[in-house]
Amino acid sequence: MKFAVGNARKTISETIVISFFFNARGEDLEKSTLGMYQSLLFQILKAIPDLQIVLDCLRSTVPQGEFYKWEKDDLQSLFATAIQNLGQRRLTCFIDALDECEEGQIRDLVAFLEQLGQLAISSQIHFQVCLSSRHYPYISIRNGIQLILEGQEGHVQDIARYLNSELKAGRGKQFEAIQDEILKRSSGIFLWVALVVQILNKEYDHGRVHALWRRLREIPDGLDKLFEEILTRDRENMEELVLCLQWILYAKRPLKREEIYHAILSGTDPEALSVSNSEEITAQDMERFILSCSKGLAETTKLEAQTVQFIHESVRDFLLGKNRSPALPTP
């Protein structure tokens, strides 16, 4: 979706592009429609300053200088009013990862957008919306074009390009054969491919080019089985792994890089938290430590706050699922 948004901004002339990416691993406003409406409304009013008149209705109800607590109904009303006042201007809205927001909120959002779409058509307003989601939960949309990514020819080609760029397996016939095998077994799941590439590149960096085929055959199909294999293949630093998973899963808010680094050490090696040691530890050291503790399933975000999150929401789903193997550490 990020590519689609960037491409739209470059190629669609005379069109205002706004976007929101739900993030189940983020703060409350990142994973709620309340945050989405605020963000989209801010983007519209920033791009079209004359539409800021839609806020006039609030000035009579909110005393000057006081903090205003946004409500969903207020935001929907303001958003709809802004769309109605677009005139001849064109607006395209991208909303990503509906599955990372609470289902009831998403059903309400889709119903609202359907009503807004009908209003835009009847008023000849140029307003388009692109939504993306995983397959579950399934939410029907009455009017719209549906694309299933895994069934698109270009999706397989994108995975092939990624393999060409990132996979270290030499070149020649072996590389082509390994690439073909990965494509065949991936079932179009890009994350599975990315994790397999990490595993094979590690073998390659250790000079084990001869073992790439064997290692590939050992890797199970499907994300859940691959997550299980990653977490149980070796039993090294299991206490650090469990603590890392627990902190990411159960913290009331996303933890910063420094916070989770110190939280893990306080439970496994408190002596390492001495002042003399902490002054020598760099941000890069902490990120490598977190990457190692999570066995590559967690990452530090590139945002200013630099919080730690799972590489994909499917990792959280797997760890909290009922069908996990008893061989797995309990987070």
Disulfide bonds with the S-S distance in Angstrom:
none
